[in-house]
Amino acid sequence: MNVNLNNKKFKSEFNSKNGEISDQTIFSYNQSDNIIWAEYSGGEIIKGSIIGKVVENHLEFVYQHINQENELMTGKCITHLEQTKNGKVRLNETWQWTCKDNSSGKSTLIEI
């Protein structure tokens, strides 16, 4: 799927129990060529950022944020894009913390 994420906003539809984002977390994406970046905040997240790239049919990025407990959390993610029936973009993410317990999970974001 060939979609440009520039100026698109997303919120969580689903997240694994060991994740920290919720439907209160808003992601603001930008894209230039194959480089993507985003800022996110809301819910348990005070401030977060993403930097990554488009690789063939998916995104690869790293993320970092400060949560409500004032912890610095870091991770990495592979995201597959999907177009919904109503034309919105859905991000299907498989992620892993690179801090604390290094656990992994899945999340889904939907364009708002």
N, C-alpha and C positions, 0 to 999 in steps of 0.2 A: 504494500500500500504506500503510495507516494503522497504524503501530506506534509505541508509546512506547518510547524507548531508556533510560528512567530505570532505573538500577541494573543495566544489562546490561554484560557483559564480552565482549571480542572479542580474537582473535589473528589474525595474518596467515596466509592460505592461499597468497597469491601477491603478489609485488612486482616491479616493473621493476628492472633492474640498477642504475639510478641512484638508487634509493630506499635508505633506511637502516633501515626496520623489517624484522623477521624473525618467525618463529614463536615467538621468545623475548620479543617485545614484547607486553605486555598493555595493552589499552585499557579504561578504566572510564568508561562514559558516564552522563550525567545529562540529564534533560529536564524543562523546565517550560513548558507551553504550546508555543509554537513555537521556544523557545530551547534549544539543546543546548550541552553542554560536556563535556569529558573530560580525564582525565589518562592518560598512558601512560609506560611505562618497560620496560626489559629489552633484552637483546641489545646493539646498538650505541647504544641510547638511555639516557642517564642519567636525564633527566626531561623530560617534554613535556606540552604542554597544547593543547587545541582549544577554540575558541569559535565558535558559528555559529547557524544557524537553519534551520528547516524551510521550504522554499519549494515550494508545490504538492506534487509527487510526489518531491522529492529534498531533500538537505541541501546547504547552502552553508556552508563554514567556512574559517577560517584556522588554521594550526597553527604551533607553535614548539617547538623542543627543543634540549637540549644533548646532543651526542653524545660518544662515548668519547674523541675527539680534543679535547674541550673547546671545540668550535665551536658557536656559536649559529646554528641553521638555522631558516628560516622558509619558509612556503608557503601555498598556497590550494588548495581542493579542492571538487569537486562529487561527491556520492555518491548513487547510486541504491540503494534498499533492495529486497531480494528475500527471499521466504519459501521456505525449502528444504522438501523433501518431509517431513523429520522435524520441521518446525516451528521450526527455528532461523532466525535472521535473518542474511542475508549482506549485507555492504556492498560495493558495486562502485564503486570510487573512481577518478576521473580527477583528477590533481593536478599542480601546477606549483610548483617552487621559486621563491621571491621573493628568493633570495640566490644567491651564486656564479654559476653558469652559466644560471640561469632555465630549466633543462630541465624537461620534463614526463614523466609516466609514469602507470602504472595499478597499482592494488593491489586485492586482495580480502581482506576480513576476515570471519571467521565467528564467530558467537556461541558462547561456551563456557559 
